[in-house]
Amino acid sequence: MRKTSTLVIYEMANNHMGDVDHAKRMIDRYADISCLYGDVFDFAWKFQFRDLETFIHKDYVGKDDHKYVKRFSETRLSAEQFQELKEYAENRNFLTMCTGFDEPSVDLIESMGFDILKVASCSFTDWPLLNRIANSDKPIILSTAGSTFDDIDRVVSFLEHREKSFSLMHCVGEYPTKHSNLQLNQITALKNRYPSIEVGYSTHESPTEVRAIQLAIAKGATIVEKHVALETSEYKPNAYSVTPEQMADWLASAYAAIEMCGETEFRLEASEKELSDLRQFKRGVFLKRDISQGESISPDDVYCAWPNEDGQLLASDLSKYNEFVSTGNLSADSALHSDGLEINNTRGKVWDIVQEVKEFLNSSNVIFPKHADLEISHHYGLENFKDTGISMITVVNREYCKKLIIVLANQTHPEQYHLKKEETFVVLHGKLELKLSKLNHVPNSWDEIETTTHSMTAGDIITIEPEVRHEFFSEEGCILEEVSSTHYVDDSYYTDPAIAENKNRKTFVSYWN
C-alpha cells in the first residue's frame, strides 16, 4: 500500500464545510503541493463519518446551542457525496482513510473500500466501537491523546491477540496545542514500550509552527497527520488547520528533517571527502627497530605518531586480528606502509569459530556466563584450529578456578602438563577420549612410567594431578567443566616445543555472546 517510509495524512475533518466543490478544490490544491514530494512521502486524505441519526442523542437533534451538534449538522454530507470525494482523491493519487465514530459508520467505511481505518483519540477506549473495528480487515491507525499507558496496553493487547495490523499516533487533544504541551518525547516512549508497532504523530499545534514536525520525525515518527483547510471569502480556517501555503512550509520542514536525520536501517558509507578529512588527523604507524625481510612485526615493534603519510598504516590498523610480515628490509623510525607488508586479517576466521562455539553451547543446553571472555586456543595457528585447539570460558580464578572447556567435533587438544595446578574434569555434554601419562620426575628429565586412556561421557569425573601429561579428543564434540586450583599463565607446558614457540596461540574475544 505504501511506497515510502513516511505517510502524510491530510485531515479534512469538517473543513469541507458541507460543500463538495469546496472539498474538491482543497484536494486539488494539496495535490499540487504533494506532487513536489511524491518520492519522499506517501499522502492520504482522511475523512470523518458520523451516523448522525444514531450518533446524536434524540434530545439534542436540531439544537443550535451545542457547538458541535450545530457544526456536524450544518456540514453534513451524504454517503454519496463522501463516495464522490473519496474517488476524487484517489484520482489525484491519494490513499484514502476515514475515521468512524460509530458502528454504522464503520460499516459504511468498509462498503466504500477505504484503504485505512482511523480511530480518533476520543474513541481509543470505546470498546463497542473497537470490537466492530476489530472485525474489519483494514489496517488501523489509532490516536492516543488522553490515554494512559494502561489504556494503551489494553488496546494493544486487544488488537494483537486478534492479529490486526495497526499503528499508534502520539497526539495531544488540545486545539491548538501550546509548545509546552506537545510532549514529543512521548513518541520515543511509545516506540520503546511497543517496539514492534509503527508510531506516528497527529498534530494540533499552531498552523505556523514547523519545528514540531521536524522533532517528531527525528524521534522516529513515520506517520504524520495535519488538519488542513482552504481559506476563501466564505470559509475561514480554524486555529489549528493549515492553509496550502502553510502546508508547503510544513512539508518543506518535514523533508529537511528527513534529509538531516538520514538512514535508520543501515550505516551509511562515509564519503571520500569525509574519509580524507578524517585521515589527515589520524596517527600513523612507525617502526621502533630495524626489521628484516620476512620478519613478523608485533605490536611491541611499532609506535604511533602524527602526522601520517599517504599509504601509511594508521593506528586503527593495529587490530589484534591483523598480522604483519615484512616483504623487505625496513629501518627504525620509518613509516610502515601497506605496500611493504603481507597482511593477514584473522577476524573472519575468529568470527566463524565464535559462531560455531555459540551454536554448540546453545544446542547442549549447558548454562554458561554470558559476559565472560571467550578464550580460543589455536596451538598450530587459526588455520588448523578445527583439528587442534579448544575454546574456554573462565568462570572464576581465585584460590580455586573454574572453567568451561569446549571441544568441537573431531578436535584434539595436544599433550600438556602443569607443575602447580591440580584439575578435575567433569563431562557435561558429549563424549571425550582422555589420555593420561603419569611421569616420574627426575631433575632435568622425564621418564614415562604409565599411560592410561579414559572414555568419558556426561557425568564422568576424573582428577589430573600436577606433572601428569594429558591430551584429549572428541569425535562428536564435548563440553567439560574444569575445577582446579589457581591457574597460572606460566604453568602450562606442552611436550611439542613448536607450541611453546607460538606466542600468538591464544585469542581472547569479549562481547561475543
C-alpha positions in Angstrom: 0.0 0.0 0.0 2.8 2.4 0.9 5.8 3.2 -1.3 7.9 5.3 1.1 8.7 5.1 4.8 6.6 8.2 5.8 2.9 8.7 5.4 1.5 12.2 5.4 -2.2 12.4 6.3 -4.3 15.4 5.3 -7.2 15.5 7.8 -10.2 17.2 6.2 -12.5 16.7 9.2 -15.4 19.1 8.7 -13.3 21.7 6.8 -15.2 20.7 3.7 -17.9 22.8 5.2 -20.6 20.6 3.7 -19.6 21.9 0.3 -18.5 19.2 -2.1 -17.0 21.6 -4.6 -15.0 23.3 -1.9 -13.7 19.9 -0.8 -12.6 19.1 -4.3 -10.8 22.4 -4.6 -9.0 21.5 -1.3 -7.9 18.2 -2.7 -6.6 19.8 -5.9 -4.6 22.5 -4.1 -3.0 20.0 -1.8 -2.4 17.6 -4.6 -0.3 20.3 -6.3 1.8 20.7 -3.2 2.2 16.9 -2.6 3.5 16.2 -6.1 6.7 18.0 -5.2 7.4 15.4 -2.5 6.0 12.2 -4.1 9.3 10.4 -3.9 9.7 11.2 -0.2 6.2 10.8 1.3 3.0 8.9 0.7 -0.1 11.0 1.0 -3.6 10.2 2.2 -6.8 12.1 2.6 -8.7 11.4 5.7 -12.5 11.9 6.2 -14.8 11.6 9.2 -18.0 9.7 9.3 -20.8 10.0 11.9 -24.2 8.4 11.5 -26.0 11.4 12.9 -29.3 9.6 13.3 -27.8 7.3 15.9 -24.7 9.3 16.9 -26.5 12.3 18.3 -29.0 11.7 21.1 -32.6 12.4 20.0 -32.9 15.1 22.7 -30.1 17.1 21.1 -31.1 16.7 17.4 -31.6 20.2 15.8 -30.2 22.1 18.9 -28.2 25.2 17.9 -26.9 25.8 21.4 -24.4 22.9 21.3 -21.4 23.9 19.3 -20.6 20.6 17.8 -24.1 19.3 17.3 -24.6 22.5 15.3 -21.4 22.1 13.3 -21.8 18.4 12.5 -25.4 19.1 11.4 -24.6 22.1 9.2 -21.6 20.5 7.5 -23.3 17.1 6.9 -22.5 15.3 3.7 -24.4 12.3 2.3 -22.8 8.9 1.8 -23.0 9.5 -2.0 -21.1 12.8 -1.6 -18.4 11.2 0.5 -18.1 8.4 -2.1 -17.6 11.1 -4.7 -14.9 12.8 -2.7 -13.1 9.5 -2.0 -13.0 8.7 -5.7 -11.9 12.2 -6.5 -9.0 11.9 -4.0 -8.0 8.5 -5.4 -7.9 10.0 -8.9 -5.4 12.6 -7.6 -3.2 9.6 -6.4 -4.1 9.8 -2.7 -4.6 6.9 -0.4 -7.9 7.3 1.4 -8.7 7.0 5.1 -11.7 7.5 7.3 -12.5 7.9 11.0 -15.6 6.1 12.0 -17.1 7.4 15.3 -19.8 4.7 15.5 -20.5 1.2 14.3 -22.8 2.1 11.3 -20.0 4.5 10.1 -17.5 1.6 10.2 -19.9 -0.4 8.1 -20.0 2.4 5.6 -16.2 2.8 5.5 -15.9 -0.9 4.7 -18.5 -0.7 2.0 -16.8 2.2 0.3 -13.5 0.5 0.2 -11.3 3.0 2.1 -7.6 2.0 2.4 -7.2 2.6 6.2 -9.5 2.8 9.2 -8.7 5.6 11.7 -9.6 5.6 15.4 -9.8 9.0 17.0 -8.4 9.7 20.4 -11.9 10.2 21.9 -12.7 6.7 20.7 -9.5 5.0 21.8 -11.2 3.0 24.6 -14.6 2.9 23.0 -14.8 -0.9 23.4 -18.1 -1.5 21.4 -16.6 0.5 18.5 -13.2 -1.3 18.8 -15.0 -4.6 18.7 -16.6 -3.6 15.5 -13.3 -2.3 14.0 -11.5 -5.5 15.0 -13.9 -7.4 12.7 -12.6 -5.4 9.7 -9.7 -6.5 7.6 -8.5 -2.9 7.1 -5.2 -1.6 8.6 -5.9 0.6 11.6 -4.3 3.8 12.9 -5.2 4.9 16.4 -4.6 8.3 18.1 -3.7 8.1 21.8 -4.5 11.6 23.2 -5.7 11.5 26.8 -4.9 7.8 27.2 -2.8 6.3 29.9 -0.2 3.6 29.3 -2.6 1.2 31.0 -5.3 2.1 28.4 -2.8 1.7 25.5 -1.5 -1.6 26.9 -5.1 -3.0 26.9 -5.9 -1.8 23.4 -2.6 -3.0 22.0 -3.2 -6.4 23.6 -6.7 -6.5 22.3 -5.6 -5.8 18.7 -2.5 -8.1 18.8 -4.5 -11.0 20.1 -6.8 -10.5 17.0 -3.7 -10.3 14.8 -4.7 -6.8 13.5 -2.3 -4.6 11.5 -2.2 -1.3 13.4 -0.2 1.8 14.2 -0.2 4.2 17.1 -0.2 8.0 17.0 1.1 10.3 19.7 -1.4 13.1 19.9 -2.4 15.9 22.2 -6.1 16.7 22.2 -5.7 20.4 22.8 -6.8 22.7 20.0 -4.4 24.4 19.3 -1.7 22.8 21.3 0.8 25.0 23.2 4.5 24.3 22.8 4.9 23.2 26.4 2.2 20.6 25.9 3.4 19.0 22.7 5.3 16.3 24.7 7.1 15.0 21.7 9.2 12.6 23.8 6.1 10.5 24.1 6.9 9.3 20.5 10.1 7.8 22.0 8.1 6.4 24.9 5.7 4.7 22.6 8.4 3.3 20.4 10.3 1.9 23.4 7.2 0.4 25.0 5.9 -1.1 21.8 9.0 -1.7 19.6 7.1 -3.8 17.0 4.4 -1.2 16.4 4.8 1.8 14.0 4.4 5.1 15.7 3.3 8.4 14.3 2.4 12.0 15.3 -1.0 13.7 14.9 -0.6 17.4 15.3 -2.8 20.2 16.6 -0.3 23.0 17.1 -0.4 26.4 15.5 -0.5 26.4 11.7 2.7 28.4 11.5 4.7 26.0 13.7 7.1 23.9 11.6 9.7 22.9 14.2 7.5 20.3 15.9 7.2 18.1 12.8 11.0 18.1 12.5 11.4 17.0 16.0 8.7 14.3 15.6 10.4 12.9 12.5 13.8 13.0 14.3 12.2 10.9 17.1 11.1 8.3 14.6 7.5 9.2 13.7 6.7 7.6 10.3 3.1 8.7 10.1 2.2 12.3 10.4 -1.3 13.9 10.4 -2.3 17.5 9.9 -5.6 19.3 9.8 -5.9 21.1 6.5 -8.2 23.8 5.2 -8.7 26.2 2.2 -9.3 29.8 3.1 -11.9 31.6 1.0 -14.1 34.7 1.5 -16.8 32.4 2.7 -14.7 29.8 4.7 -12.1 30.7 7.3 -9.7 28.1 8.8 -9.8 27.3 12.5 -6.9 27.9 14.8 -5.2 24.6 14.2 -5.8 23.9 10.5 -3.2 24.9 7.9 -3.7 26.7 4.6 -2.0 25.3 1.4 0.8 27.8 1.8 1.4 26.9 5.4 1.3 23.2 4.4 4.0 23.8 1.8 6.3 25.2 4.6 5.3 22.3 6.8 6.2 19.7 4.2 9.5 21.5 3.4 10.4 21.3 7.1 9.5 17.7 7.3 11.5 16.9 4.2 14.5 18.8 5.6 14.2 16.8 8.8 14.3 13.5 6.8 17.3 14.7 4.9 19.1 15.7 8.1 18.2 12.6 10.0 19.2 10.2 7.2 19.2 6.5 7.3 17.9 4.4 10.2 18.1 0.8 8.8 21.8 0.7 8.0 25.1 2.5 8.4 25.9 4.8 5.5 29.3 4.6 3.9 31.5 7.6 4.5 32.2 9.9 1.5 35.6 10.1 0.1 35.9 13.7 1.4 34.9 12.6 4.9 37.5 9.9 4.9 40.1 12.2 3.5 39.3 14.9 6.1 39.5 12.4 8.9 42.7 10.7 7.7 44.8 13.8 8.0 44.3 13.9 11.8 44.9 10.1 12.4 48.2 8.8 13.9 50.5 6.8 11.6 52.4 3.6 12.5 56.2 3.8 12.7 58.9 1.2 13.5 60.8 1.1 16.8 63.6 -1.0 15.3 65.1 -2.3 12.1 63.0 -5.1 10.5 64.4 -7.7 8.2 62.6 -9.2 5.1 60.2 -12.0 6.1 60.1 -10.9 9.8 56.8 -10.7 11.6 56.0 -7.3 13.1 54.4 -7.4 16.6 52.7 -4.5 18.5 55.9 -4.2 20.5 57.8 -3.3 17.3 55.9 -0.2 16.4 54.7 3.2 17.8 52.1 5.7 16.7 52.7 9.4 15.9 51.3 12.2 13.8 51.3 13.3 11.0 50.9 10.3 8.7 52.0 9.8 5.1 49.9 8.6 2.2 49.7 4.9 2.1 50.9 4.5 5.7 49.3 2.2 8.2 47.3 4.0 10.7 46.7 3.4 14.4 43.3 2.0 13.5 45.0 -0.8 11.5 46.7 -2.2 14.6 43.9 -4.6 15.4 44.7 -7.8 17.2 43.3 -9.6 14.2 45.9 -8.1 11.8 49.2 -10.0 11.3 52.0 -8.2 9.5 55.1 -9.7 7.8 57.7 -7.5 6.1 58.4 -8.1 2.4 61.6 -6.1 2.6 64.2 -4.6 5.0 62.8 -1.7 7.0 64.6 0.9 9.1 63.8 2.1 12.6 61.5 5.3 12.8 60.4 4.8 9.2 56.7 4.9 8.3 55.1 1.4 7.9 53.5 1.2 4.5 50.9 -1.4 3.4 52.8 -2.0 0.2 55.8 -3.3 2.1 53.8 -5.9 4.1 51.9 -9.1 3.8 48.8 -8.5 5.9 46.7 -11.4 7.2 43.4 -10.5 8.8 42.1 -13.2 11.0 38.9 -11.6 12.1 36.7 -13.7 9.7 38.3 -16.9 11.0 37.8 -15.9 14.6 34.2 -14.9 13.9 33.5 -18.3 12.3 34.9 -20.0 15.4 32.8 -17.9 17.7 29.6 -18.7 15.8 30.4 -22.5 15.9 31.1 -22.4 19.6 27.9 -20.4 20.4 25.8 -22.8 18.4 27.4 -25.8 20.1 26.9 -24.3 23.6 23.3 -23.4 22.8 22.5 -26.9 21.5 24.0 -28.5 24.6 21.8 -26.6 27.0 24.8 -26.1 29.2 24.4 -23.0 31.3 27.3 -20.6 30.9 28.1 -17.0 31.9 27.0 -14.6 29.2 29.6 -11.8 29.9 32.8 -13.7 30.3 35.6 -13.6 27.7 35.9 -16.4 25.3 39.5 -17.8 25.1 40.3 -19.5 21.8 43.5 -21.7 21.9 44.8 -22.4 18.4 48.1 -24.2 19.1 49.2 -24.5 15.5 47.5 -21.4 14.1 43.9 -20.4 13.4 44.0 -22.3 10.1 44.5 -25.5 12.0 42.0 -24.8 14.8 39.4 -27.2 13.5 41.9 -30.0 14.0 43.9 -28.9 17.1 42.6 -26.5 19.7 39.9 -25.7 22.3 37.8 -22.8 23.4 37.5 -21.9 27.1 35.4 -19.7 29.4 36.9 -18.8 32.7 34.2 -18.5 35.3 36.4 -17.7 38.3 40.1 -17.9 39.0 41.0 -17.3 42.7 42.4 -19.9 45.2 40.2 -22.1 43.1 39.5 -22.0 39.5 36.5 -23.0 37.3 36.5 -23.1 33.5 34.3 -24.4 30.8 36.2 -26.2 28.0 34.5 -26.5 24.6 35.9 -29.2 22.3 34.4 -29.1 18.9 33.7 -32.2 16.8 36.9 -34.0 15.7 39.1 -31.6 17.6 42.2 -32.6 19.6 43.9 -30.8 22.5 47.7 -31.6 22.4 49.6 -33.1 25.2 50.5 -30.8 28.1 51.1 -30.8 31.8 51.1 -28.4 34.8 53.6 -28.3 37.7 51.4 -26.3 40.1 47.8 -26.9 39.1 45.6 -29.9 40.0 42.5 -30.1 37.9 39.3 -32.1 37.9 37.4 -32.7 34.6 33.6 -33.1 34.7 32.0 -34.0 31.4 28.8 -32.0 31.0 27.9 -32.9 27.4 29.1 -35.2 24.7 32.0 -37.7 24.9 35.7 -37.3 25.5 38.7 -39.6 24.9 41.3 -38.7 27.5 44.9 -40.0 27.6 46.9 -39.6 30.8 50.7 -40.2 31.1 52.0 -40.4 34.7 55.6 -39.4 34.9 58.5 -39.9 37.3 60.1 -36.6 37.7 63.9 -36.6 37.8 65.8 -33.2 37.6 66.1 -32.2 34.0 64.4 -35.3 32.7 61.1 -37.1 32.5 60.6 -40.8 32.4 57.2 -42.1 31.4 56.0 -44.9 33.7 52.3 -45.3 32.9 49.8 -44.4 30.2 46.0 -44.8 30.6 43.1 -43.9 28.3 39.6 -43.0 29.5 36.4 -42.9 27.5 34.3 -40.3 29.3 30.6 -39.4 28.9 28.3 -36.9 30.5 28.6 -37.1 34.3 32.0 -38.8 34.4 34.7 -37.2 36.6 38.5 -37.5 36.7 41.2 -35.7 38.6 44.6 -34.9 36.9 47.4 -34.3 39.4 50.3 -31.9 38.7 53.0 -33.3 36.4 50.6 -35.7 34.7 50.6 -35.2 31.0 47.2 -35.2 29.3 45.7 -34.9 25.9 42.2 -35.4 24.7 40.0 -35.7 21.7 36.2 -35.7 20.9 34.6 -37.2 17.8 31.2 -35.6 18.3 32.1 -32.6 20.4 32.3 -32.3 24.2 31.9 -29.6 26.9 33.9 -30.1 30.1 33.8 -28.3 33.5 37.3 -27.9 34.8 37.6 -27.3 38.5 41.1 -26.7 39.7 43.5 -24.9 42.0 44.6 -21.4 40.8 45.5 -21.2 37.2 48.9 -19.5 36.4 49.6 -18.4 32.9 53.2 -19.8 33.1 52.1 -23.2 34.3 51.2 -24.9 31.0 53.9 -27.0 29.4 53.5 -28.6 26.0 55.5 -31.6 25.0 55.7 -30.3 21.4 58.2 -27.4 21.5 56.6 -25.9 18.4 53.6 -24.9 20.5 55.7 -23.1 23.1 57.4 -21.2 20.2 54.0 -19.9 19.0 53.5 -16.8 21.2 50.2 -15.9 19.4 48.4 -19.2 20.1 45.5 -17.6 22.0 42.8 -15.1 21.0 40.5 -13.5 23.6 37.1 -12.3 22.5 34.9 -10.0 24.6 31.2 -9.3 23.9 31.0 -12.5 21.9 27.6 -13.5 23.2 
